[in-house]
Amino acid sequence: MLASAYYVSAQWVNNTNENTRLVIDVIDPVNISVVDDSKGGTFIFWQDKKELGGNQVLFIHLDGSGKVSFRADGKKISQLPGPMLNPVSTVSSAGSVVTIWKDYSHNLSGDLYAQRVTANGNLLWSPSGLQLTNPTEEINDYSLTSSEQGQIFVSYVAKSKNLNVVYSIKVKMVNVNGKIIGKDEGITIHSSPNRKSNISILVDNSGGAFIFWIESEKNKNVLYAQHINQTGKLLWGSKPLTISSTAQSITTYLVQMFGADKIYSCWQIQSRDKDIYHQLIGIKGNNIWDRGGKLITKQNGNQSNPQAVAYDSSIIVSWTNEIKNDHKVFLQKYNLKGNPVWKNGPVSPVNEKSDQFGQKIISDGKNGALLAWIDKRGDLGSGDIYSQRINSSGDLVWHDKGVLVGSHSNSLKSYLSLIPDKRGGAIAIFKDTRNKANEIYGQKIFSTGTYISQIVGFKSELINDKIKISWYSANETGDTKYTIEKTSLADSGITGWQEVKVENSHGKANANYYEYYDTPYQSGTLYYRIVQKDDEGNEQSSEVSKIVYFKGADEVIVAQNSPNPFSDQTNISFYLPTPKRVTIEFFNNRIEKISEISNQLFNAGENEVTFSAKDLEPGIYFFRFKADEFVDVKKMVITK
């Protein structure tokens, strides 16, 4: 019984006061690192004290349903005996993850080690892992990233161990088999007596990498960058690129790729008031916006904790605004010139007077954002965790008070992370102190802003010229009502849904079945959902069901490709009133033709073609549909 307990499966619960305990038998987990597995699940790494030898790094994997893939108490990342600290991780090839940590088994100053792991708990780079550095270097900070081919880039700050102190920015490249590429001592990017810290690294699209760090110079902390190719050659000259103003001192920053040839950077400065600046950097090492960056907001008070998601032509940035110890989370969308897009000013994720901080932000997959934050409302001492979805227009998609994620009474919550579930929702992971025990918890939020819905098996299907809407409802009460709603918009926000039909409860039962036949007046892509409501006003929405509807139209109709975004292949449906020859051209975001279906004859009625993303880079694509004089253009999004 004891052995089997370590293999129990976690499962998402429908209770934000409980949440799902993700790991068992942990002792004060710290330095928690969460990595999206690209399939709706997650890897979690943490530093734990449950072994007598001191700190150890352990990891666990959960699939999208919250089930543990192997030991629920976690598995050690290495069999080395000494203390292991500060794991940093990144997703690698074939669903694996690489993590690096500082190990003190053989060196009082610590050596840098790496390990590659799989979702079933296998250690791929030997039981001990791969040693990256040696005792001649003192490692102060480190970061890593991975190319799509699985090559790992590790960047770190090395301090010399002699009287003439020198800080060096170094990079080591490792292949998928755990072998260091090139010289064992790695590539030296930049060296000087100036203290260096906060290192980050991003891969480019040509086998090289961009490296960023903060350097202390004349009592100012300045953000620098350099670009190397696949052989380690410096591409931005012998001196690094200066990104932030040398007249200002920065405290934190973030960087991420912006399309194929730009990098977006955002940083916080320490002055009389804390402000946040951002910059777009060209692949040739040029600052595209104002020298020293552009100010993101002119709000009074201090701005901190910048977070961002970048799209093909815009960036959504979130930050915390502080005035007299009152903290509020805000978001704003910016265009390619760094100017705000939402004309009414920064958007608050909730319509609520409360203290908000510690937010995390990710893409919602539809040019909007999902975010979660810690929120102190009323007399709450430690705060609860809330979430919200903002669409591309700056509208609140979920409840205007936010969606409650973690509400255990007066418990201390920290290490908040947010990862996408690949279905428009997210998984929030956090540390929570309950009954004097520090443990790791999680909560899944569906794309509708709900937890585990009582609406089961909801679907829409075409039956002759009608659309059949059907679902089951579990554990309902007699006062429940169900509103069938539909829209033709892919992302409607809070408004935009039209009421189709209201159904009363069939009575108290373990499960009731409902169905309704709708005859739409329009053709094309339609979206349906069910909104469940009781007499106390509590609402819960189903997942959204999409269907392509063509009803005896006398004109050509082209539906949006589905799925969209997609990573493998997608389908394009269209309706022809009579047999016609059709041409479909496919273009990348530079409007270069990449594929074509030319002058092919299709029958009258509904037709469908499949487009494959094989060998295509993630990004924005378009297809142009032509049939006689009819022309229609639609956008497609390819993800990893």
JONORZI-V156182 format. One record per backbone hydrogen bond with DSSP energy under -0.5 kcal/mol. NH is the residue of the N-H (numbers start at 0). CO is the residue of the C=O. If there is no record, write none. Layout:
NH;CO
NH;CO
This chain:
4;0
5;1
5;2
6;3
7;4
9;7
11;64
17;14
18;14
19;441
20;18
21;19
21;439
22;439
23;71
27;25
29;46
32;44
34;42
36;40
41;61
42;34
43;59
44;32
45;57
46;29
47;55
48;26
50;53
53;50
55;47
57;45
57;55
58;74
59;43
61;41
62;66
65;62
68;60
71;5
72;5
73;70
74;58
76;56
78;126
83;54
84;101
87;99
89;97
91;95
94;91
95;92
96;116
97;89
98;114
99;87
100;112
101;84
102;100
102;110
103;82
109;106
110;102
112;100
112;110
113;129
114;98
116;96
117;121
120;117
123;115
123;121
124;115
128;124
129;113
130;128
131;111
132;111
136;133
137;158
138;136
139;137
139;156
140;156
142;154
144;152
146;150
149;146
151;173
152;144
153;151
153;171
154;142
154;152
155;169
156;140
157;155
157;167
158;137
159;165
160;135
161;159
164;162
166;191
167;157
168;189
169;155
169;167
170;186
171;153
172;180
173;151
174;178
177;174
180;172
185;182
186;170
188;168
188;186
189;168
191;166
196;213
199;211
201;209
203;207
208;227
209;201
210;225
211;199
212;223
213;196
214;221
215;194
216;214
216;219
219;216
221;214
221;219
223;212
223;221
224;240
225;210
227;208
228;232
231;228
234;226
235;226
240;224
242;222
242;240
243;222
244;291
247;244
249;220
249;247
250;267
251;267
253;265
255;263
257;261
261;257
262;280
263;255
264;278
265;253
266;276
267;251
268;274
269;248
270;268
274;268
276;266
277;293
278;264
280;262
281;285
282;260
284;281
287;279
287;285
288;279
292;289
293;277
295;275
301;321
302;273
303;319
306;317
308;315
310;313
314;333
315;308
316;314
316;331
317;306
318;329
319;303
320;327
321;301
322;325
325;322
326;324
327;320
329;318
330;346
331;316
333;314
334;338
337;334
340;332
341;332
342;340
344;341
346;330
348;328
350;399
351;349
353;351
354;375
355;326
355;353
356;373
359;371
361;369
363;367
368;389
369;361
370;387
371;359
372;385
373;356
374;383
375;354
376;374
379;376
383;374
384;405
385;372
386;402
387;370
389;368
390;394
393;390
396;388
396;394
397;388
401;398
402;386
403;401
404;384
405;384
406;15
410;407
411;432
412;410
413;430
416;428
418;426
420;424
425;444
426;418
427;442
428;416
429;440
430;413
431;438
432;411
433;431
433;436
436;433
438;431
438;436
440;429
440;438
441;19
442;427
444;425
445;449
448;445
452;450
455;453
455;471
458;469
460;467
462;460
462;465
465;462
466;517
467;460
467;465
468;466
468;515
469;458
469;467
470;513
471;455
472;511
473;453
474;509
475;508
479;476
480;532
481;502
482;530
483;481
483;500
484;482
484;528
485;497
486;526
493;395
497;485
499;483
500;483
502;481
504;479
511;472
513;470
515;468
517;466
517;515
519;517
523;548
525;523
525;546
526;486
527;544
528;484
530;482
531;529
531;539
532;480
533;537
536;533
539;531
541;529
544;527
546;525
548;523
548;546
551;549
556;574
558;572
561;570
564;636
565;636
569;610
570;561
571;608
572;570
573;606
574;556
575;604
579;601
581;599
582;625
583;596
584;623
585;594
586;621
587;591
590;587
593;585
594;585
596;583
597;595
598;596
599;581
601;579
604;575
606;573
608;571
610;569
612;567
615;612
618;637
620;635
621;586
622;633
623;584
624;622
624;631
625;582
626;629
627;580
629;626
631;624
633;622
635;620
637;618
638;565
638;636
